[in-house]
Amino acid sequence: MGHPVVLIHGMWCTAGHLAKVNDLLAARGYDCRSLTLPGHVAGPRQSEEVGALSIKDYVQAALAFIREQNFSQPPILLGHSMGGLIAQRVAAEINTAALVLLTPAAPAGINSIKPDVLAATFPVFSRWGFWKKPHKLSAERLRLYAANGLHFSYQDKLISSLVYESGRALSEIAFWWADGGHATRVPAGAVRCPVYVVSAGQDKLTPASVVRKVVARYPGATHRHWPERGHWVIDDLDTEDMVHEIDGWLRPILTRATREPIKVARV
């Protein structure tokens, strides 16, 4: 069995949206496990179930999922967008072989409200009580800000597959300075594994300028910037090349890890 990888999806998504990355890693011998976050299973009551969930709820669900797998070695964590933030929070609490962050949302202390981000989310923020209500990007805004650069027909498919997201989770990311619960805080020095970060030059949801500040949080982190790609790096024309590069980065790390004593997870 290959080294375990836990894949954590982003906002408005399910585990299925990481299928391409999952399959590409599995084909390279990794033992991939993808979870769907609480409240993200499509259904008639999905919007009600997700509306007021916190990033803390997502982190606890990811931790529980990992413990249920009963891995014999520390897993690799891979997160996209909001899932990248959740992965950082999880890696701060358990032993992790490596952390792979694909166009990640930023932890507390980094201002992520840039002009494109504000334009994409303004209809959400303009609703009174948005911090406790479910939301979803409109088709127009998804095309402009999340799926820019993807083929129009793929955008149609993506629009129909997205689910509602928690207003509370969004507010905790965007307005971390007002969150007394510190849901998005990653304590300095708590992440002790190797870190690989992907940014995209055409990303309008987690702009490259913000992702570079995430990279700076982790001394020695590897940063791969793709100038022509948008936010949806998990399923575009360059996804296979991206996964190939990630695999090349992981191999020597995992080889070194097999020569060291097995670490007990911090729980």
N, C-alpha and C positions, 0 to 999 in steps of 0.2 A: 504494500500500500504506500502511495506517495505521501509527501508531506502535506499536512492539513492546511487548507486555506478557507477562511470564513469570509464570505462576501456579504457586504452590507449596502443595501440600496439607498437611494436618495429620496428627496421630497417628491410626493405625488406618484411614487413608484411601488413596485412589488419586487420580490425576488426574481420574477420572470424577466424583468428588464435588464438583469445582469447575465442573461443566458449566454450571450455570445462570449463574454469574458470567461464565464464559467466553463464553457465548452472548450475554449482555446487553452485554458490552463489544464483542464482534465486531459486533453490530448497530449499534453507535455508531461503527464504523469502525476499531477497533483491530485490530492484527495479534496475535492471542492464541496463545500457545504454552504448553501445560501439560505438566509432566513428572510421571511417577510415580517416587517415590524408590526407591533400591535396596532390594530385599527386600520390596517391597510389591505385587508382581504375584501375584494369587491363584493358588494351585496346591497340589499335595499336599505340597510341601517348603517352602512359604512361611514357616511358623513357624520352621523351622530356619535359613533363610537370613537372617531379619531379627533373630533374638534378641539378638546381641551387637554389632550395628552401632552406631556412634557418631554423634552430631550432626555430627562432623567428616566422616564418610563422606557424610552427606547434603549438607553444604555443598560438598564437592568434586564430588559428582555434579551439583549445581545449577550450579556454575561450569563444569563440562565441557559440560553441556547448553547453556548460554548461548553458550559459545565455538563450539559446533557450529552454532549458528544463523547465525553470521556476520552479525550485525546491522550495518547501516550507521550506526546511531546508538545511544546508550546506551538500554537498555530500562527500562521501568517494571517494578518488582518488586511483585507482590501475593502476600501469604502469609496463610494462615488458621491460627490456633492455633500448633502447633509450626512450621508453615510460615512463620508470621510471624517466629519467632525465626531460622529459617534465612535468610529474606529479609534480616533485619538483618545477619547474619553475612556474607552475600554482598555486600550494599551497602557493607560496610566494606572490601571488597577490589577492587571494580570500579566504574567510573563508571556511575552510575545516574540516569536522568532523574527518577524519583520513587519513593517507597517507600510502599506502601499496606498497612497492617497491620490485619487483621480479627481481633478478639478474640485478640491474639497472646500466645504464651508469652513469659515474661520472660527477658532475658539474665542472666548472672551478676551478682550484687550486689543483686538484688531477691528478697526472700523470697516465693515463690509458694505456700507450703504454708499454706492457709487451711482452716477447718473443713470446708467443702464439698469442697474438693480432696482433703483427707485421707480423707473418707468415701467419695469416689468411687474412690480408688486404694488403700484399705487392704488389700483382698484381694491386691493385687499386692505391696505393700510387706511384707506379713506372710509371704511365701514366702522361705525362705532361698535366697540366690543370685539374687534377682529381678533384680539388675543385669546378669545375663548370660542371662536367659531371656525368651522371647517372652511376650506377654500380650495380652489383649483384654478390653474391658469386658463384663460379663455383660449380658444383655438388660435386667434390672431396673435396673442402675446406668446403663446408657445412657439409658433412659427418664427417670431421675431427674436425671441430672447433665449429659448431653451433648445430649440431644434434648428436654429439657423445653420445653414450649410448642408443640411440633409436633404435628400431628394423629396420633392413635394408628396409623392405617393407614400413614402415612409412616414412623413409628418402626419398624414391622415391616419395611418395605422397607429401611430404613437398617441395621437389625440384620443382615440377611442379606448386606449388601454390604461390611461392614467386614472388614479383614484384621488379622492379628496385628502387634503393634508391638514394637520393641526395648526390652528392660528396661534396657539400658545408656543408651539415649537418654533414657528417662524419669528415670533416676537422675541423669544429667548436668544435667537441667533442675531437678529437685527439690532435689538435694543438690550444687549447684554449688560450694559451699564445700569439699567433700571431693574435688573432681575436680582432680587435679594436672595434667591435660591441658588444662584451661581450655577445654573444648569449647564452652561457651555464652558465652564472653567476647566482648563487642563493645567494642573500645578507644574510649575517650572521644575524640570529635571525628573518628572515622574515617568516619562516615556524614555526607556533605556535601550530600546532595540534600534536596529538600522531602519532608516526611513527613506522612502522613495516617493517623490511628489511629481505629479503631472499637471502642468498648466497649459492653457490654450489661448492663443492670441486673439481669437474672435469670441471668447467666452464672455457673455453678457450677464451671467448669473453669479459666477464666482470669478471675477476678472483676474487676469494674470497679475495685476498690481497687488491684489489682495493675497493671492496664492503665494507670491514671493515672500510676503510677510509670514505666512504659515511656515514656509521653508526655513526662514530665519529663526524660528522657534526651536529648531532641532539642529544643533551643531553637527556638521558632518553629513547632513541629509543630501541625498542625490536629487537634483532637480532636472526634469526633462521638460523643456518648453516646445510646444508645437505651434508655430506662428499662425498657420492657416486653419486650425481646427476650432470648432465651437465647443459648447459645454458638454454635448452628448458624445463624449469620447468612448463611451461604453459600447457603441454600435454605430460606427461610421467606417469610411473606407480605409482608415489608418489603424483601426482597432487591432488587427492581427499583428501589424508591425509593432505597435505599442506593447502588446502582450509578449511578443518575442524579446523585446528589449528588457522588459521586466523580468522575464525568465532568466535572461543572461545575467542580470544583476543579482537575482536570488541565488543562483547555483553556488557561487563561492561562499556566500553567507551560510547556506545550509550545510555545505561541506565542512566548514569550520565548526558549526554547531554540533555535528555528529562526533567531533573529537573532544567535546566538553561534557562534563557531567550533566545529566538531565536536571533541569530546574523544576522546582515545585511551584505551581501557580500561586500568585498572591491573590487571595480571595477574601 
